[in-house]
Amino acid sequence: MSLIRIISVGAVAFALVSSAAIAQQAHTGTITQINRLNNTITIRPTQNGTVGSNSAGSTEEFKVGSGISLEAWHAGDRVSYSASGAEGAKTVTKIDRSSAAQP
């Protein structure tokens, strides 16, 4: 019984760690709206590939984590960002200028 318990605990731990790693993946996108009063930012994620790459994609609204200032950001800026949280309650944990934004 103890071997089965060890294997199941290991599998649960692996699932938790891998889901946290997926949530922290870096993404790229374009800022479409900034609300400095509510401390939220709306980003249109960059689509991968060529099919439909010119079409307007959906946007995602994020709360901005503590320690991140929105003063340097403007609508239209291309950014790379990391976010955490579940659907509907996502928080940007890191945001930087995207290397794709460099001419």
N, CA, C and O atoms as CSV, one atom per row, in Angstrom:
chain,resi,resn,atom,element,x,y,z
A,1,MET,N,N,0.806,-1.200,0.000
A,1,MET,CA,C,0.000,0.000,0.000
A,1,MET,C,C,0.848,1.262,0.000
A,1,MET,O,O,0.465,2.256,-0.618
A,2,SER,N,N,1.979,1.248,0.670
A,2,SER,CA,C,2.775,2.464,0.754
A,2,SER,C,C,3.363,2.841,-0.606
A,2,SER,O,O,3.540,4.029,-0.877
A,3,LEU,N,N,3.671,1.870,-1.471
A,3,LEU,CA,C,4.199,2.165,-2.803
A,3,LEU,C,C,3.140,2.860,-3.651
A,3,LEU,O,O,3.450,3.815,-4.364
A,4,ILE,N,N,1.916,2.402,-3.584
A,4,ILE,CA,C,0.822,3.032,-4.321
A,4,ILE,C,C,0.589,4.455,-3.814
A,4,ILE,O,O,0.369,5.368,-4.610
A,5,ARG,N,N,0.637,4.644,-2.520
A,5,ARG,CA,C,0.455,5.968,-1.936
A,5,ARG,C,C,1.576,6.914,-2.390
A,5,ARG,O,O,1.307,8.068,-2.723
A,6,ILE,N,N,2.810,6.445,-2.405
A,6,ILE,CA,C,3.943,7.263,-2.837
A,6,ILE,C,C,3.792,7.657,-4.303
A,6,ILE,O,O,4.039,8.807,-4.666
A,7,ILE,N,N,3.395,6.721,-5.133
A,7,ILE,CA,C,3.208,7.007,-6.552
A,7,ILE,C,C,2.087,8.024,-6.757
A,7,ILE,O,O,2.236,8.949,-7.556
A,8,SER,N,N,0.981,7.868,-6.056
A,8,SER,CA,C,-0.139,8.804,-6.228
A,8,SER,C,C,0.213,10.197,-5.718
A,8,SER,O,O,-0.166,11.192,-6.336
A,9,VAL,N,N,0.925,10.283,-4.608
A,9,VAL,CA,C,1.350,11.598,-4.100
A,9,VAL,C,C,2.312,12.247,-5.090
A,9,VAL,O,O,2.231,13.452,-5.331
A,10,GLY,N,N,3.213,11.467,-5.661
A,10,GLY,CA,C,4.137,11.993,-6.664
A,10,GLY,C,C,3.421,12.493,-7.900
A,10,GLY,O,O,3.788,13.529,-8.454
A,11,ALA,N,N,2.399,11.765,-8.342
A,11,ALA,CA,C,1.640,12.181,-9.520
A,11,ALA,C,C,0.881,13.478,-9.259
A,11,ALA,O,O,0.830,14.346,-10.130
A,12,VAL,N,N,0.301,13.621,-8.091
A,12,VAL,CA,C,-0.408,14.853,-7.741
A,12,VAL,C,C,0.567,16.023,-7.669
A,12,VAL,O,O,0.265,17.111,-8.161
A,13,ALA,N,N,1.721,15.813,-7.066
A,13,ALA,CA,C,2.733,16.876,-6.974
A,13,ALA,C,C,3.205,17.293,-8.359
A,13,ALA,O,O,3.371,18.484,-8.623
A,14,PHE,N,N,3.422,16.333,-9.239
A,14,PHE,CA,C,3.837,16.632,-10.606
A,14,PHE,C,C,2.777,17.449,-11.334
A,14,PHE,O,O,3.108,18.404,-12.036
A,15,ALA,N,N,1.524,17.090,-11.176
A,15,ALA,CA,C,0.436,17.816,-11.836
A,15,ALA,C,C,0.359,19.255,-11.344
A,15,ALA,O,O,0.145,20.168,-12.143
A,16,LEU,N,N,0.527,19.472,-10.048
A,16,LEU,CA,C,0.483,20.827,-9.504
A,16,LEU,C,C,1.646,21.672,-9.996
A,16,LEU,O,O,1.456,22.833,-10.356
A,17,VAL,N,N,2.825,21.117,-10.017
A,17,VAL,CA,C,4.007,21.855,-10.464
A,17,VAL,C,C,3.921,22.168,-11.951
A,17,VAL,O,O,4.261,23.276,-12.364
A,18,SER,N,N,3.478,21.226,-12.756
A,18,SER,CA,C,3.406,21.465,-14.194
A,18,SER,C,C,2.327,22.483,-14.536
A,18,SER,O,O,2.512,23.274,-15.461
A,19,SER,N,N,1.202,22.489,-13.817
A,19,SER,CA,C,0.168,23.483,-14.094
A,19,SER,C,C,0.624,24.874,-13.686
A,19,SER,O,O,0.260,25.849,-14.343
A,20,ALA,N,N,1.405,24.997,-12.630
A,20,ALA,CA,C,1.948,26.294,-12.237
A,20,ALA,C,C,2.960,26.782,-13.257
A,20,ALA,O,O,3.030,27.982,-13.523
A,21,ALA,N,N,3.737,25.893,-13.826
A,21,ALA,CA,C,4.711,26.279,-14.845
A,21,ALA,C,C,4.012,26.752,-16.111
A,21,ALA,O,O,4.468,27.705,-16.743
A,22,ILE,N,N,2.933,26.117,-16.486
A,22,ILE,CA,C,2.177,26.541,-17.662
A,22,ILE,C,C,1.575,27.920,-17.433
A,22,ILE,O,O,1.555,28.742,-18.349
A,23,ALA,N,N,1.092,28.182,-16.248
A,23,ALA,CA,C,0.486,29.474,-15.947
A,23,ALA,C,C,1.498,30.598,-15.991
A,23,ALA,O,O,1.119,31.748,-16.213
A,24,GLN,N,N,2.773,30.309,-15.786
A,24,GLN,CA,C,3.806,31.330,-15.767
A,24,GLN,C,C,4.546,31.462,-17.086
A,24,GLN,O,O,5.559,32.159,-17.137
A,25,GLN,N,N,4.087,30.826,-18.153
A,25,GLN,CA,C,4.754,30.928,-19.438
A,25,GLN,C,C,4.707,32.360,-19.939
A,25,GLN,O,O,3.740,33.084,-19.700
A,26,ALA,N,N,5.764,32.762,-20.638
A,26,ALA,CA,C,5.806,34.098,-21.219
A,26,ALA,C,C,4.967,34.127,-22.498
A,26,ALA,O,O,5.048,33.217,-23.323
A,27,HIS,N,N,4.177,35.163,-22.650
A,27,HIS,CA,C,3.332,35.367,-23.817
A,27,HIS,C,C,3.703,36.702,-24.432
A,27,HIS,O,O,4.338,37.532,-23.781
A,28,THR,N,N,3.314,36.917,-25.680
A,28,THR,CA,C,3.513,38.208,-26.311
A,28,THR,C,C,2.172,38.725,-26.782
A,28,THR,O,O,1.251,37.951,-27.043
A,29,GLY,N,N,2.069,40.035,-26.889
A,29,GLY,CA,C,0.834,40.631,-27.346
A,29,GLY,C,C,0.953,42.133,-27.473
A,29,GLY,O,O,2.034,42.698,-27.308
A,30,THR,N,N,-0.160,42.773,-27.766
A,30,THR,CA,C,-0.232,44.220,-27.921
A,30,THR,C,C,-1.231,44.779,-26.917
A,30,THR,O,O,-2.350,44.278,-26.797
A,31,ILE,N,N,-0.825,45.808,-26.205
A,31,ILE,CA,C,-1.719,46.453,-25.250
A,31,ILE,C,C,-2.807,47.180,-26.028
A,31,ILE,O,O,-2.509,47.967,-26.926
A,32,THR,N,N,-4.056,46.924,-25.692
A,32,THR,CA,C,-5.164,47.601,-26.361
A,32,THR,C,C,-5.838,48.629,-25.462
A,32,THR,O,O,-6.442,49.581,-25.955
A,33,GLN,N,N,-5.739,48.443,-24.143
A,33,GLN,CA,C,-6.385,49.376,-23.222
A,33,GLN,C,C,-5.700,49.302,-21.865
A,33,GLN,O,O,-5.303,48.231,-21.405
A,34,ILE,N,N,-5.571,50.469,-21.235
A,34,ILE,CA,C,-5.019,50.545,-19.882
A,34,ILE,C,C,-5.988,51.335,-19.016
A,34,ILE,O,O,-6.408,52.432,-19.386
A,35,ASN,N,N,-6.339,50.782,-17.873
A,35,ASN,CA,C,-7.190,51.488,-16.913
A,35,ASN,C,C,-6.375,51.665,-15.638
A,35,ASN,O,O,-6.279,50.755,-14.814
A,36,ARG,N,N,-5.792,52.847,-15.489
A,36,ARG,CA,C,-4.934,53.103,-14.341
A,36,ARG,C,C,-5.738,53.270,-13.050
A,36,ARG,O,O,-5.196,53.077,-11.962
A,37,LEU,N,N,-7.012,53.624,-13.153
A,37,LEU,CA,C,-7.845,53.759,-11.955
A,37,LEU,C,C,-8.156,52.406,-11.330
A,37,LEU,O,O,-8.133,52.262,-10.107
A,38,ASN,N,N,-8.448,51.415,-12.167
A,38,ASN,CA,C,-8.772,50.065,-11.674
A,38,ASN,C,C,-7.558,49.160,-11.643
A,38,ASN,O,O,-7.644,48.019,-11.191
A,39,ASN,N,N,-6.414,49.667,-12.127
A,39,ASN,CA,C,-5.173,48.887,-12.181
A,39,ASN,C,C,-5.355,47.616,-13.009
A,39,ASN,O,O,-4.990,46.520,-12.583
A,40,THR,N,N,-5.937,47.792,-14.219
A,40,THR,CA,C,-6.127,46.675,-15.140
A,40,THR,C,C,-5.526,47.029,-16.493
A,40,THR,O,O,-5.356,48.201,-16.827
A,41,ILE,N,N,-5.210,45.998,-17.262
A,41,ILE,CA,C,-4.643,46.164,-18.595
A,41,ILE,C,C,-5.284,45.130,-19.510
A,41,ILE,O,O,-5.518,43.993,-19.101
A,42,THR,N,N,-5.570,45.526,-20.752
A,42,THR,CA,C,-6.150,44.624,-21.730
A,42,THR,C,C,-5.114,44.389,-22.821
A,42,THR,O,O,-4.559,45.337,-23.376
A,43,ILE,N,N,-4.856,43.116,-23.124
A,43,ILE,CA,C,-3.827,42.743,-24.088
A,43,ILE,C,C,-4.434,41.818,-25.137
A,43,ILE,O,O,-5.186,40.898,-24.816
A,44,ARG,N,N,-4.089,42.083,-26.407
A,44,ARG,CA,C,-4.472,41.179,-27.496
A,44,ARG,C,C,-3.272,40.268,-27.737
A,44,ARG,O,O,-2.237,40.737,-28.210
A,45,PRO,N,N,-3.384,38.975,-27.423
A,45,PRO,CA,C,-2.256,38.054,-27.608
A,45,PRO,C,C,-1.856,37.945,-29.082
A,45,PRO,O,O,-2.705,37.988,-29.973
A,46,THR,N,N,-0.553,37.805,-29.321
A,46,THR,CA,C,-0.049,37.601,-30.673
A,46,THR,C,C,-0.353,36.176,-31.087
A,46,THR,O,O,-0.091,35.232,-30.341
A,47,GLN,N,N,-0.911,36.024,-32.287
A,47,GLN,CA,C,-1.232,34.697,-32.791
A,47,GLN,C,C,0.000,34.084,-33.430
A,47,GLN,O,O,0.772,34.783,-34.087
A,48,ASN,N,N,0.190,32.796,-33.246
A,48,ASN,CA,C,1.286,32.069,-33.875
A,48,ASN,C,C,0.836,31.557,-35.230
A,48,ASN,O,O,-0.338,31.233,-35.412
A,49,GLY,N,N,1.744,31.479,-36.173
A,49,GLY,CA,C,1.415,30.939,-37.488
A,49,GLY,C,C,0.961,32.017,-38.434
A,49,GLY,O,O,1.012,33.204,-38.112
A,50,THR,N,N,0.512,31.601,-39.612
A,50,THR,CA,C,0.121,32.564,-40.630
A,50,THR,C,C,-1.368,32.559,-40.921
A,50,THR,O,O,-1.882,33.542,-41.455
A,51,VAL,N,N,-2.064,31.516,-40.597
A,51,VAL,CA,C,-3.491,31.447,-40.889
A,51,VAL,C,C,-4.237,32.378,-39.955
A,51,VAL,O,O,-4.204,32.202,-38.737
A,52,GLY,N,N,-4.909,33.366,-40.520
A,52,GLY,CA,C,-5.680,34.305,-39.718
A,52,GLY,C,C,-4.836,35.266,-38.910
A,52,GLY,O,O,-5.335,35.868,-37.959
A,53,SER,N,N,-3.560,35.429,-39.265
A,53,SER,CA,C,-2.687,36.280,-38.459
A,53,SER,C,C,-3.029,37.753,-38.599
A,53,SER,O,O,-2.648,38.551,-37.743
A,54,ASN,N,N,-3.739,38.136,-39.657
A,54,ASN,CA,C,-4.112,39.536,-39.837
A,54,ASN,C,C,-5.476,39.863,-39.245
A,54,ASN,O,O,-5.861,41.030,-39.187
A,55,SER,N,N,-6.200,38.859,-38.813
A,55,SER,CA,C,-7.517,39.107,-38.244
A,55,SER,C,C,-7.392,39.569,-36.797
A,55,SER,O,O,-6.447,39.217,-36.091
A,56,ALA,N,N,-8.356,40.353,-36.382
A,56,ALA,CA,C,-8.346,40.844,-35.003
A,56,ALA,C,C,-8.716,39.712,-34.061
A,56,ALA,O,O,-9.794,39.130,-34.178
A,57,GLY,N,N,-7.832,39.399,-33.134
A,57,GLY,CA,C,-8.080,38.328,-32.183
A,57,GLY,C,C,-8.805,38.847,-30.959
A,57,GLY,O,O,-9.042,40.047,-30.823
A,58,SER,N,N,-9.143,37.958,-30.096
A,58,SER,CA,C,-9.814,38.349,-28.870
A,58,SER,C,C,-8.795,38.947,-27.903
A,58,SER,O,O,-7.598,38.683,-28.007
A,59,THR,N,N,-9.269,39.734,-26.989
A,59,THR,CA,C,-8.403,40.364,-26.002
A,59,THR,C,C,-8.643,39.732,-24.638
A,59,THR,O,O,-9.671,39.098,-24.398
A,60,GLU,N,N,-7.669,39.921,-23.749
A,60,GLU,CA,C,-7.781,39.423,-22.386
A,60,GLU,C,C,-7.527,40.579,-21.434
A,60,GLU,O,O,-6.610,41.373,-21.642
A,61,GLU,N,N,-8.338,40.672,-20.391
A,61,GLU,CA,C,-8.137,41.703,-19.378
A,61,GLU,C,C,-7.463,41.073,-18.163
A,61,GLU,O,O,-7.840,39.991,-17.713
A,62,PHE,N,N,-6.455,41.777,-17.642
A,62,PHE,CA,C,-5.684,41.296,-16.508
A,62,PHE,C,C,-5.648,42.350,-15.415
A,62,PHE,O,O,-5.630,43.548,-15.697
A,63,LYS,N,N,-5.639,41.908,-14.191
A,63,LYS,CA,C,-5.280,42.784,-13.083
A,63,LYS,C,C,-3.762,42.889,-13.104
A,63,LYS,O,O,-3.081,41.979,-13.577
A,64,VAL,N,N,-3.236,43.985,-12.598
A,64,VAL,CA,C,-1.793,44.176,-12.597
A,64,VAL,C,C,-1.278,43.899,-11.199
A,64,VAL,O,O,-1.772,44.457,-10.219
A,65,GLY,N,N,-0.275,43.025,-11.116
A,65,GLY,CA,C,0.282,42.625,-9.838
A,65,GLY,C,C,0.962,43.780,-9.119
A,65,GLY,O,O,1.336,44.775,-9.739
A,66,SER,N,N,1.119,43.644,-7.811
A,66,SER,CA,C,1.773,44.683,-7.027
A,66,SER,C,C,3.222,44.808,-7.463
A,66,SER,O,O,3.870,43.814,-7.790
A,67,GLY,N,N,3.720,46.021,-7.465
A,67,GLY,CA,C,5.094,46.276,-7.869
A,67,GLY,C,C,5.241,46.556,-9.354
A,67,GLY,O,O,6.347,46.845,-9.812
A,68,ILE,N,N,4.163,46.480,-10.119
A,68,ILE,CA,C,4.214,46.773,-11.550
A,68,ILE,C,C,3.497,48.101,-11.790
A,68,ILE,O,O,2.318,48.245,-11.467
A,69,SER,N,N,4.205,49.054,-12.351
A,69,SER,CA,C,3.641,50.368,-12.641
A,69,SER,C,C,3.147,50.411,-14.082
A,69,SER,O,O,3.805,49.890,-14.982
A,70,LEU,N,N,2.000,51.026,-14.300
A,70,LEU,CA,C,1.445,51.166,-15.640
A,70,LEU,C,C,1.819,52.500,-16.285
A,70,LEU,O,O,1.409,52.766,-17.415
A,71,GLU,N,N,2.576,53.330,-15.604
A,71,GLU,CA,C,2.894,54.662,-16.107
A,71,GLU,C,C,3.696,54.644,-17.402
A,71,GLU,O,O,3.530,55.544,-18.225
A,72,ALA,N,N,4.551,53.660,-17.612
A,72,ALA,CA,C,5.411,53.622,-18.797
A,72,ALA,C,C,4.733,52.971,-19.998
A,72,ALA,O,O,5.308,52.944,-21.086
A,73,TRP,N,N,3.525,52.448,-19.820
A,73,TRP,CA,C,2.869,51.686,-20.873
A,73,TRP,C,C,1.769,52.496,-21.539
A,73,TRP,O,O,1.119,53.329,-20.907
A,74,HIS,N,N,1.570,52.234,-22.842
A,74,HIS,CA,C,0.540,52.921,-23.617
A,74,HIS,C,C,-0.129,51.917,-24.547
A,74,HIS,O,O,0.455,50.889,-24.890
A,75,ALA,N,N,-1.358,52.225,-24.951
A,75,ALA,CA,C,-2.058,51.374,-25.910
A,75,ALA,C,C,-1.236,51.322,-27.194
A,75,ALA,O,O,-0.742,52.345,-27.667
A,76,GLY,N,N,-1.094,50.129,-27.748
A,76,GLY,CA,C,-0.312,49.929,-28.966
A,76,GLY,C,C,1.078,49.389,-28.703
A,76,GLY,O,O,1.741,48.940,-29.638
A,77,ASP,N,N,1.546,49.415,-27.452
A,77,ASP,CA,C,2.852,48.864,-27.120
A,77,ASP,C,C,2.829,47.351,-27.256
A,77,ASP,O,O,1.882,46.693,-26.825
A,78,ARG,N,N,3.890,46.800,-27.864
A,78,ARG,CA,C,4.040,45.349,-27.927
A,78,ARG,C,C,4.812,44.903,-26.703
A,78,ARG,O,O,5.844,45.480,-26.359
A,79,VAL,N,N,4.301,43.867,-26.045
A,79,VAL,CA,C,4.874,43.434,-24.774
A,79,VAL,C,C,5.012,41.923,-24.719
A,79,VAL,O,O,4.332,41.185,-25.433
A,80,SER,N,N,5.913,41.488,-23.851
A,80,SER,CA,C,5.942,40.087,-23.450
A,80,SER,C,C,5.554,40.084,-21.978
A,80,SER,O,O,6.006,40.932,-21.209
A,81,TYR,N,N,4.721,39.136,-21.592
A,81,TYR,CA,C,4.175,39.160,-20.240
A,81,TYR,C,C,3.971,37.747,-19.723
A,81,TYR,O,O,3.851,36.788,-20.485
A,82,SER,N,N,3.937,37.654,-18.417
A,82,SER,CA,C,3.592,36.414,-17.739
A,82,SER,C,C,2.384,36.692,-16.871
A,82,SER,O,O,2.276,37.755,-16.258
A,83,ALA,N,N,1.482,35.738,-16.821
A,83,ALA,CA,C,0.265,35.916,-16.039
A,83,ALA,C,C,-0.008,34.646,-15.241
A,83,ALA,O,O,0.407,33.550,-15.619
A,84,SER,N,N,-0.706,34.820,-14.143
A,84,SER,CA,C,-1.107,33.675,-13.331
A,84,SER,C,C,-2.562,33.840,-12.954
A,84,SER,O,O,-3.129,34.928,-13.053
A,85,GLY,N,N,-3.153,32.750,-12.521
A,85,GLY,CA,C,-4.536,32.791,-12.079
A,85,GLY,C,C,-5.436,31.984,-12.979
A,85,GLY,O,O,-5.035,31.515,-14.044
A,86,ALA,N,N,-6.656,31.833,-12.526
A,86,ALA,CA,C,-7.654,31.048,-13.251
A,86,ALA,C,C,-8.421,31.947,-14.212
A,86,ALA,O,O,-8.229,33.163,-14.238
A,87,GLU,N,N,-9.287,31.331,-14.993
A,87,GLU,CA,C,-10.118,32.080,-15.933
A,87,GLU,C,C,-10.919,33.148,-15.196
A,87,GLU,O,O,-11.518,32.878,-14.156
A,88,GLY,N,N,-10.923,34.355,-15.741
A,88,GLY,CA,C,-11.692,35.435,-15.154
A,88,GLY,C,C,-10.978,36.192,-14.056
A,88,GLY,O,O,-11.409,37.290,-13.704
A,89,ALA,N,N,-9.904,35.653,-13.499
A,89,ALA,CA,C,-9.185,36.324,-12.411
A,89,ALA,C,C,-7.683,36.262,-12.669
A,89,ALA,O,O,-6.917,35.899,-11.777
A,90,LYS,N,N,-7.256,36.614,-13.883
A,90,LYS,CA,C,-5.849,36.548,-14.231
A,90,LYS,C,C,-5.124,37.807,-13.775
A,90,LYS,O,O,-5.683,38.903,-13.784
A,91,THR,N,N,-3.873,37.630,-13.379
A,91,THR,CA,C,-3.048,38.734,-12.914
A,91,THR,C,C,-1.726,38.713,-13.661
A,91,THR,O,O,-1.076,37.672,-13.745
A,92,VAL,N,N,-1.321,39.860,-14.206
A,92,VAL,CA,C,-0.015,39.982,-14.843
A,92,VAL,C,C,1.027,40.024,-13.740
A,92,VAL,O,O,0.954,40.857,-12.837
A,93,THR,N,N,2.002,39.116,-13.817
A,93,THR,CA,C,3.052,39.058,-12.806
A,93,THR,C,C,4.356,39.658,-13.308
A,93,THR,O,O,5.229,40.000,-12.511
A,94,LYS,N,N,4.495,39.789,-14.639
A,94,LYS,CA,C,5.705,40.367,-15.223
A,94,LYS,C,C,5.351,40.917,-16.591
A,94,LYS,O,O,4.611,40.279,-17.339
A,95,ILE,N,N,5.871,42.101,-16.933
A,95,ILE,CA,C,5.620,42.687,-18.236
A,95,ILE,C,C,6.872,43.430,-18.694
A,95,ILE,O,O,7.475,44.181,-17.928
A,96,ASP,N,N,7.254,43.212,-19.945
A,96,ASP,CA,C,8.439,43.833,-20.528
A,96,ASP,C,C,8.140,44.223,-21.955
A,96,ASP,O,O,7.187,43.725,-22.554
A,97,ARG,N,N,8.957,45.120,-22.508
A,97,ARG,CA,C,8.851,45.442,-23.917
A,97,ARG,C,C,9.214,44.191,-24.720
A,97,ARG,O,O,10.184,43.501,-24.410
A,98,SER,N,N,8.437,43.917,-25.733
A,98,SER,CA,C,8.676,42.734,-26.557
A,98,SER,C,C,9.853,42.980,-27.475
A,98,SER,O,O,10.008,44.082,-28.003
A,99,SER,N,N,10.683,41.972,-27.674
A,99,SER,CA,C,11.818,42.098,-28.597
A,99,SER,C,C,11.322,42.256,-30.026
A,99,SER,O,O,12.052,42.778,-30.869
A,100,ALA,N,N,10.107,41.823,-30.320
A,100,ALA,CA,C,9.518,41.983,-31.658
A,100,ALA,C,C,9.176,43.441,-31.929
A,100,ALA,O,O,8.998,43.824,-33.085
A,101,ALA,N,N,9.082,44.260,-30.890
A,101,ALA,CA,C,8.737,45.663,-31.057
A,101,ALA,C,C,9.923,46.485,-31.523
A,101,ALA,O,O,9.753,47.615,-31.979
A,102,GLN,N,N,11.126,45.931,-31.416
A,102,GLN,CA,C,12.323,46.625,-31.832
A,102,GLN,C,C,12.400,46.629,-33.352
A,102,GLN,O,O,12.260,45.566,-33.956
A,103,PRO,N,N,12.621,47.794,-34.015
A,103,PRO,CA,C,12.702,47.814,-35.491
A,103,PRO,C,C,13.985,47.216,-35.993
A,103,PRO,O,O,14.207,47.157,-37.203
